[in-house]
Amino acid sequence: MDARNRIVMSRMAMGFFLMFLVHFSIAQETVRSREFLKEYVTYPFSDPDPVPADKKLYPYFRFDGFTDEGTVKKWKVVELENDFIKVQIMPEIGGKVWTAYDKVHQKYFLYNNEVVKFRDIAMRGPWVSGGIEANYGTIGHTPNSATSVDYLLKENSDGSQSCFVSTLDLLTRTRWVLEIKLEKDKAYFSTKSFWFNSTGNEQPYYTWMNAGIPASDDLTFLYPGTHYIGHDGKAHDWPIDEQGKDLSRYSNNDFGGSKSYHVTGAHSSYFGARWELADFGMIRYSNREDKLGKKIFLWAQSDQGKIWEDLLTDHSGQYVEIQSGRLFNQNVFNSSFTPFKQIGFLPYAAEKWTEYWYSFGDMEGFTHANLLGAYNIQIEESEVRFAFSPVKAVKDTLKIFNSAGEILAAELIDSKPLSTINHVLVCPNANQISYLELGGQRVDLQKDRKKSLSRPLKIAENYDAESAYGLYMQARDLYRFRDYLLAEQKLETALEKNDTYIPALVEMAKLKLYRMNYDAAFTYVKQALSIDTYDPEANYYYGLIADRLSLDYDAMDGFEVASLSPQFRNAAYTALSKLNLKKHNLIGSRDMAMKAMVQNSSNIEALRILYLLYRLENKQLGKEEIESKLVELNPLDHFIRFEQYFHNKDDAKKADFVSLIKSELAHETFLELGIWYASVGRLQESIGVLELAPKNAEILYWLAWLTKETPRSDAFFREAEKADLAYVFPFREESVKVLEWASNKESSWKPKYLLALIHDFRGNRKEAAALMGSERVDFAPYHVLQIRIQESATIEEKVAYAEQAIAIDPKEWRYQKILAALLSQQGKKEESVKVIQNTYKENNTNYVVGLELVKGLMKIDQYLDAERILNEIKVLPFEGATDARKYYRQTKMMLAYQALEEGEYSKALNKIEEIKLWPNNLGVGRPYPELINDKLENSLKQIVTQKMVTSGLKGNIPQEGLGKERIDEKSLIKEIKSLSFEADQRMF
């Protein structure tokens, strides 16, 4: 080959090589996704509660079965990966982001739990630690945190990929959608929330993202702020507390119990954490207006918190939670007596926000963060030390400015994601530095005091919580916490003080509406309008209540006047659109839906109405436009998929609709959609949805009612009458008319029982009790409900109800527990103990029953038997549980007292000493000494030692027990026995 050919071939080879490099570079800048099954050692949950839950949790039910024996299980995993990070999502465990991994630094920047270990922490019980958990609805870990949710994997047009997870929250009837997105050229992933209130009523408003990260002594929390507030709204200094401790350092929290710091007081858009020894950290970033709340949760560093490390993982170590919320704190009711009250989720309102999660490292410190990455910026006399860990490629000039906008220093920055750069910029006037700009982002370099906020943290001294206004505010927050009974009591008192106070009148109307007492609701809201005819909230609820009373023109009048107010305009237009559609006024319905869309372009209810109208009017272009908007907001929108099926009725469209409803309680998703169609007068579509649903009695009664003018109705009704009612918990107002119809159709206990559940849930106990008959019913929860709602029943009648439930289902331990409690109330304590003793013998791994038996034995002074059970029981506690410890303490002291009475002083002292032990099997760890109240033990020890002296005994008499003051033995024993009187309450 001649030289010329060699040159040509060489150039061709180089060309191919360069093409390969370009292709390889492009190929590497992609996002890879996969769905697969992954094995985890799993500690499962079980034992769902068949008894209707209390109002706080209903219509959900708890799971009470937990185990310390693991088994290997395969879980569905969705994985998103690019060149920089890898994100793992678990759609069968609440859709949580299980973990995230930095491929450059080769470290997890979210806590990675190597096992799936369910423990009793969430509202419904099961919960697992680690990753990121999304919560929407009411305070506490979401009811869906441990069960399957709907999910969809999607490749976006820009090359990014998203996993959408979503479910219907039954406590609020709101739907949330979380898009977990990974871009091809970014070292962060984002979580975009879309949350919509599709009801015409105000709903509770609570949403927090809980991220787990590894705990270690070198961990520092990166939380700008001047104060932290608790769940109760009380403010404390941050980061240096009143004792001079820097609480932002994990190791300095080695005191007290578990901690919740809601950090506030500074204007910042990020928070995060850094591990000093690894020179590695992580950041959560969002626009500040999207997420005001910044919380840290720490387990106690004493054994009180350390036990949760073993309870929640095997070898992954302890974790902490860093959390973001829409509001400043996760407020409990006491927070209502501070500035940090509760807001509500307005009717037909939509909420959207995006958060970004990323890691950083190799910066030898940290000072700032934004969407470009993390910084460590140190300003010295004549220079600026600039360390930067970017999350995307940056090629731009770094410019440093003074407050007048003049450039003080500049330097070209060329960086790649997660490749830390370090620069020293010469800046003679460094003391004038105000801010820097890089890559379209600004970093404020002013001293922290400039960012401190003046927002009040304490309530005004002259604020009167017991005034009409103060009581109304309490009631308003209680309504938003779903505590309707106490809210009503507060409003009654407020109106006694001022019966013309409009906010209290409207709030009472809302409560009466919730209770389906429409006439009373109408009376209250009319009273409000008689004082101010333009009050926006009064007018809106006037319209809503009039609609329930079939007063169409009053309803329109109320909504039309409410639309004068920007606050209720969106809801009023939406309600008018639905009202017109129900009356077959398609033109009026469309006009109002379009007006609603102007107010809220993410109004799912208005979009659905418009889609339906365009379909009815055969306007294909309009329908396609609305479909595009709906799918953009929620790619998992089941309405669109059903519409596509309903229009074509082919198997592929049917499978497309049904297959994406993956949530645990899938039938509720079908029922919600079916009821929506019925609410706008589209009965055939409602029937079509419910015919595809998993069938239970409530859905079958709905089908019978929807088809009541056809021969099919009887067949659906008969099927409903044969259906099992286990775990059928109706709660919707719309189901009342259906179940009333079914109750009147035939004399059957089933629809009456389901109707009683709705009335009891909504606070109408008398109405619920009137629906329940005295006939023999072969369904155990029916008789348990009788115990709850028949308030005038004698204790003997309630015992009979419990015995009927047990006769039907003798293996259900909850019925035995109920019977034992009733017998104890009767004074039949020995009989009560026998019942629970037999139940425990059948399953001595049930620690709930075991602790109930211990409590019963203590009541009849059988402390030796109680001690034996406490020695063998294995308690897997819920968060904050201390009952087992209280029983242990009381048992040991009473055994000591019995030994004392028998003159066995050494034995008595030994039993008192045993109280100092904190056996692991009881599920309560030893707190720090300052939290241990041993006053009763010391008093008892003093009595023992004094009796040893007066008895003339010689030998080893404890000198610390020789107190001089006289102790009343009877009062002491009474106080000891009262330890078990107050049972633990779950936190949320």
Buried (B, 14 or more C-beta within 10 A) or exposed (E): EEEEEEEEEEEEEEEEEEEEEEEEEEEEEBBEBEEEEEEBEBBBBEBBBBBBBEBBBBBBBBBBBBBEEBEEBEBBBBBBBBBBBBBBBBBBBBBBBBBBBBBBBEBBBBBBBEBBBBBBBBBBBBBBBBBBBBBBBBBBBBBBBBBBBBBBBBEBEEEBBBBBBBBBBBBBBBBBBBBBBBBBBBBBBBBBBBBBBBBBBBBBBBBBBBBBBBBBEEBBBBBBBBBBBBBBBBBEBBBEBEEEBBBBBBEBBEBBBBBBBBBBBBEBBBBBBBBBEEBBBBBBBBEEEBBBBBBBBBBBBBBBBBBBBEBBBBEBEBBBBBBBBBBBBBBBBEBBBBBBBBBBBBBBBBBEBBBBBBBBBBBEBBBBBBBBBBBBBEBEEEBBBBBBBBBBBBEBEBBBBBEEEEEBBBBEBEBBBBBBBEBEBEBEEBEBBBBBBBBEEEBBBEEEEEBBEEEEBEBEEEBEEEBBBBBBBBBBBBBBBBBBEBBBBBBEBBBEBBEEBBBBBBBBBBBBBBBBBBEBBBBBBBBBBEEEEEBBBBBBBBBBBBBBEEBBEBBBBBBBBBBEBEEBBBBBBBBBBBBBBBEEBBEBBBBBBBBBBEBBEBBBBBBBBBBBBBBBEEBEEBBEBBBEBBBEBBBBBBBBBBBBBBEEEEEEBBEBBBEBBBBBBBBBBBBBBBBBBBBBEBBEBBBBBBBBBBBBBBBBBBBBBBBBEEEBBEBBBEBBBEBEBEBBBBBBBBBBEBBBBBBEBEEEBBBBBBBBBBBBBBBBBEBBBEBBEEEEBEBBBBBBBBBBBBEEBEEEEBBBBBBBBBEBBEEBBBBBBBBBBBBBEBEBBEEBBBBBBEBBEEEBBBBBBBBBBBBBBBBBEBBEBBBBBBEEBBBBBBBBBBBBBBBBBBBBBBBBBBBBEEEBBEBBBBBBBBBEEBBBBBBBBBBBEEEBEBEBBBBBBBBBBBBBEEEEBEEEBBEEBEBEEEEEBEEBBEBBBEBBEEEBEBBB
